[in-house]
Structures are given as C-alpha cells and as structure tokens.
C-alpha cells in the first residue's frame, strides 16, 4: 500500500509540472507573436474637408454653432460672402442665406467671362442701373466688413456647399447698437441686398417660408423709406 501511495503522489507531481510548462509556453507565445502574424489594426478617424466640424462646437437644432468668430482679412470679402476665422483658428469662406448684395465692381475673368449680366440682374431687381447697383454693392461691403471686424460674432452652419466650391451657407449673428441682430436683416433694412439666394429653416426653428415672409416685410419697409438702392429709382 505504501508503494502504491508513493507512485500516485509521483504521478500527481508530474502532472502538475506538465500543466505548468504548457501554461508558461502559452504565455510566452502571447508576448512573442510570430513574424508572420498580421499586425494589430487601429481605428482611424481622418477628418474630411466636406464635413469640417470641430468637436468643441455647440449645436442648435441641426446647426453647428461657432461663438467668438472673427473676420479674416481677405481681398475677396464682400457684402454677403466673407472668410471667417473660427474659434479653433481655422478659416473658411461663408455666404449668407436668403440674400444677395450687388457686386462691388465690374469684373472680367480669365477666359473672357464677366459679371456684367449678373450686375444687370441685380440692378433690375431694384429698378436701377448697373452702375448704381455696383455703387450699392460697395456701400454694402463698406457697411458689413467693418461691422464684422469690430467684435467677435456667432455663426450657424450645416456645412452645405451647393456648388462644391468650399463656400458654405451660414446665418451670422452680430451685436449692433446694443442688440443681437441677424446680418441679413441689417442688409435688407438698409436697402443693400435682394432676397434671392437659397434659404433655410432658422436656428431657432422658424420655418423657411415664414422667415422669407418676415424678410419681405422688412424689405417693404425699406422700400417705403427709400433706403439704399430703393432711393435711387
């Protein structure tokens, strides 16, 4: 009986040694992968130019909201389209929803195209000449750019670029005479623009058609006061 006990004890010890060796070999293999093993993959999130949206942005409805924006000094800035420096330091070009200010100068482009037909259409909207329309475009630019350069403003965008030209539609909110105002309203009240381009639901939820009615009511008041282009007829 003593001999059998010793044999049983020896077999148990041997089994424990074998198990321990196999476990140790497995651990070594995990920490020393084969050179033929595929490398571990990492997830990647590369931002795209078609959807530039910093993670720090606020949101209101479907709009990204950027507070503390400033005007970038760009020679092509005009009355309704400008380069904006966002809070993260990046610059992008935005144009306003709903409105179109006249061109601020006659231009002929490479290839022979020009903006003369567009200027005539802008003048026809107000019943004024092309030369008068360009003068209104200059006045709109001289009003808007200093206003945007004066202090930081808030920009709302969904990063839509209808012509895929890296220019995005936006609503811009500024402080004017102690009040918070939409930039398109200020231009309409002064007779510096036509209600013409793409519109959208407002960040506060006002539907597109209701907002367009509001803007047309402001335009009628400007026309009655003969403000801006309306006074040149």
C-alpha positions as CSV (number, residue, x, y, z in Angstrom):
1,X,0.0,0.0,0.0
2,X,2.9,2.4,0.8
3,X,4.4,1.7,-2.6
4,X,1.2,2.5,-4.4
5,X,0.8,5.7,-2.4
6,X,4.2,6.9,-3.4
7,X,3.6,6.0,-7.1
8,X,0.3,8.0,-7.0
9,X,2.0,11.0,-5.4
10,X,4.7,10.9,-8.0
11,X,2.2,10.9,-10.9
12,X,0.3,13.9,-9.4
13,X,3.5,15.9,-9.1
14,X,4.5,15.0,-12.7
15,X,1.0,16.1,-14.0
16,X,1.3,19.5,-12.2
17,X,4.8,20.0,-13.7
18,X,3.4,19.3,-17.3
19,X,0.4,21.6,-16.9
20,X,2.7,24.4,-15.5
21,X,5.0,24.0,-18.5
22,X,2.2,24.2,-21.0
23,X,0.7,27.3,-19.4
24,X,4.1,29.0,-19.4
25,X,4.6,28.2,-23.1
26,X,1.2,29.7,-23.9
27,X,2.1,32.9,-22.1
28,X,5.4,33.2,-23.9
29,X,3.7,32.8,-27.3
30,X,1.3,35.6,-26.5
31,X,4.0,38.0,-25.6
32,X,6.2,37.0,-28.6
33,X,4.0,36.9,-31.7
34,X,5.3,35.2,-34.9
35,X,6.8,37.5,-37.5
36,X,4.2,36.1,-39.9
37,X,1.3,37.2,-37.7
38,X,-0.6,40.2,-39.1
39,X,-0.1,43.5,-37.2
40,X,-2.8,44.7,-34.9
41,X,-5.1,47.3,-36.6
42,X,-6.1,50.7,-35.1
43,X,-9.2,52.6,-35.8
44,X,-8.7,55.8,-37.8
45,X,-10.8,59.0,-37.9
46,X,-9.4,61.3,-40.5
47,X,-11.4,64.5,-40.9
48,X,-12.6,65.4,-44.3
49,X,-12.9,68.8,-46.0
50,X,-16.5,68.2,-46.9
51,X,-17.6,67.9,-43.2
52,X,-15.3,70.2,-41.2
53,X,-16.8,70.2,-37.7
54,X,-14.6,70.7,-34.7
55,X,-15.6,68.5,-31.7
56,X,-15.8,71.6,-29.5
57,X,-18.7,73.2,-31.4
58,X,-22.1,73.8,-29.8
59,X,-25.3,72.8,-31.6
60,X,-28.7,74.4,-32.0
61,X,-31.1,72.2,-33.8
62,X,-29.3,70.9,-36.9
63,X,-26.8,73.7,-36.9
64,X,-23.2,73.8,-35.7
65,X,-22.7,77.0,-33.6
66,X,-19.4,78.8,-33.5
67,X,-19.2,81.6,-31.0
68,X,-16.3,84.1,-31.0
69,X,-15.7,84.1,-34.7
70,X,-13.7,86.9,-36.3
71,X,-13.4,88.3,-39.8
72,X,-10.3,87.2,-41.8
73,X,-8.6,89.8,-43.9
74,X,-9.3,88.5,-47.4
75,X,-9.4,90.7,-50.5
76,X,-12.4,88.9,-51.9
77,X,-14.7,89.6,-48.9
78,X,-17.8,91.4,-49.9
79,X,-21.3,92.3,-48.6
80,X,-22.7,88.8,-48.3
81,X,-19.6,86.4,-48.6
82,X,-16.5,86.5,-46.4
83,X,-13.7,84.5,-45.0
84,X,-14.3,83.8,-41.3
85,X,-11.8,82.7,-38.6
86,X,-13.4,80.0,-36.4
87,X,-12.6,79.7,-32.7
88,X,-10.1,76.9,-33.4
89,X,-8.1,79.2,-35.7
90,X,-9.1,77.6,-39.0
91,X,-10.5,79.9,-41.7
92,X,-13.4,79.0,-44.0
93,X,-15.5,81.1,-46.5
94,X,-19.2,81.5,-45.8
95,X,-22.1,83.2,-47.6
96,X,-25.3,84.3,-46.1
97,X,-28.6,82.5,-46.6
98,X,-31.5,84.3,-48.3
99,X,-29.8,87.4,-49.6
100,X,-27.6,88.7,-52.4
101,X,-25.7,92.0,-52.3
102,X,-24.8,93.5,-55.7
103,X,-21.3,93.0,-57.0
104,X,-18.9,95.8,-55.8
105,X,-17.1,96.1,-59.1
106,X,-17.3,95.1,-62.7
107,X,-15.0,92.1,-63.4
108,X,-13.8,90.2,-66.4
109,X,-12.4,86.8,-65.7
110,X,-9.8,84.6,-67.2
111,X,-11.3,83.0,-70.3
112,X,-13.4,86.1,-71.2
113,X,-16.4,85.6,-68.9
114,X,-17.6,88.6,-66.8
115,X,-20.1,89.5,-64.1
116,X,-21.9,92.2,-66.2
117,X,-25.1,90.2,-66.8
118,X,-25.3,89.3,-63.1
119,X,-24.9,93.0,-62.2
120,X,-27.7,94.0,-64.6
121,X,-30.0,91.4,-63.0
122,X,-29.1,92.8,-59.5
123,X,-29.9,96.3,-60.7
124,X,-33.2,95.3,-62.4
125,X,-34.4,93.9,-59.0
126,X,-34.3,97.5,-57.6
127,X,-35.1,99.3,-60.9
128,X,-31.6,100.9,-61.0
129,X,-28.7,100.9,-63.5
130,X,-25.8,98.5,-63.4
131,X,-23.5,101.4,-62.3
132,X,-25.8,102.2,-59.4
133,X,-26.0,98.6,-58.5
134,X,-22.2,98.4,-58.2
135,X,-22.3,101.5,-56.0
136,X,-24.8,99.8,-53.7
137,X,-22.5,96.7,-53.6
138,X,-19.6,98.9,-52.5
139,X,-21.8,100.5,-49.8
140,X,-22.9,97.1,-48.5
141,X,-19.3,96.0,-48.3
142,X,-18.3,99.2,-46.5
143,X,-21.0,98.6,-44.0
144,X,-20.6,94.9,-43.4
145,X,-16.9,94.4,-43.2
146,X,-16.2,97.0,-40.5
147,X,-19.1,95.7,-38.5
148,X,-17.7,92.1,-38.6
149,X,-14.2,93.3,-37.8
150,X,-15.4,95.4,-34.8
151,X,-16.1,92.5,-32.5
152,X,-16.5,88.7,-32.4
153,X,-19.7,87.2,-33.8
154,X,-21.7,83.9,-33.8
155,X,-22.0,81.7,-36.9
156,X,-24.5,79.0,-37.6
157,X,-23.9,76.5,-40.4
158,X,-24.7,72.9,-41.5
159,X,-21.7,73.0,-43.9
160,X,-23.7,72.8,-47.1
161,X,-21.7,73.8,-50.2
162,X,-24.2,73.6,-53.1
163,X,-21.5,74.3,-55.7
164,X,-18.9,72.2,-54.0
165,X,-16.6,75.2,-54.0
166,X,-15.7,75.1,-50.3
167,X,-18.0,78.1,-49.6
168,X,-20.6,77.3,-47.0
169,X,-24.0,78.8,-46.3
170,X,-24.4,80.4,-42.8
171,X,-26.5,82.6,-40.6
172,X,-24.5,85.2,-38.8
173,X,-25.5,86.9,-35.6
174,X,-23.9,90.2,-34.6
175,X,-24.2,92.9,-31.9
176,X,-25.5,96.1,-33.4
177,X,-26.3,99.2,-31.2
178,X,-26.6,97.0,-28.1
179,X,-28.9,94.4,-29.7
180,X,-28.3,91.0,-31.1
181,X,-29.2,91.0,-34.8
182,X,-29.1,88.8,-37.9
183,X,-26.8,90.1,-40.5
184,X,-29.3,89.5,-43.4
185,X,-31.8,91.7,-41.6
186,X,-29.4,94.6,-41.3
187,X,-28.6,94.5,-45.0
188,X,-32.3,94.3,-46.0
189,X,-33.2,97.2,-43.7
190,X,-30.6,99.4,-45.4
191,X,-31.7,98.5,-49.0
192,X,-28.3,96.9,-49.7
193,X,-29.4,93.5,-50.9
194,X,-32.1,91.5,-52.7
195,X,-33.9,88.5,-51.3
196,X,-32.8,86.0,-53.9
197,X,-30.5,83.1,-52.9
198,X,-31.0,79.8,-51.0
199,X,-32.9,80.0,-47.7
200,X,-33.2,77.5,-44.8
201,X,-35.1,77.0,-41.6
202,X,-33.7,79.3,-38.9
203,X,-31.6,78.0,-36.0
204,X,-34.4,79.0,-33.6
205,X,-36.8,76.7,-35.5
206,X,-38.6,79.4,-37.7
207,X,-39.6,77.6,-40.9
208,X,-38.0,78.8,-44.2
209,X,-41.3,80.1,-45.7
210,X,-42.2,82.1,-42.6
211,X,-38.7,83.6,-42.4
212,X,-38.9,84.6,-46.1
213,X,-42.2,86.3,-45.3
214,X,-40.5,88.2,-42.4
215,X,-37.7,89.3,-44.7
216,X,-40.1,90.5,-47.4
217,X,-41.9,92.6,-44.8
218,X,-38.6,94.2,-43.8
219,X,-37.9,94.8,-47.5
220,X,-41.3,96.6,-48.0
221,X,-40.5,98.9,-45.1
222,X,-37.0,99.7,-46.5
223,X,-38.6,100.4,-49.9
224,X,-41.2,102.7,-48.3
225,X,-38.3,104.6,-46.6
226,X,-36.4,104.7,-49.9
227,X,-33.4,103.1,-48.1
228,X,-30.3,102.3,-50.1
229,X,-31.0,101.1,-53.6
230,X,-34.7,101.8,-53.2
231,X,-33.9,105.6,-53.0
232,X,-32.1,105.6,-56.4
233,X,-35.1,104.7,-58.6
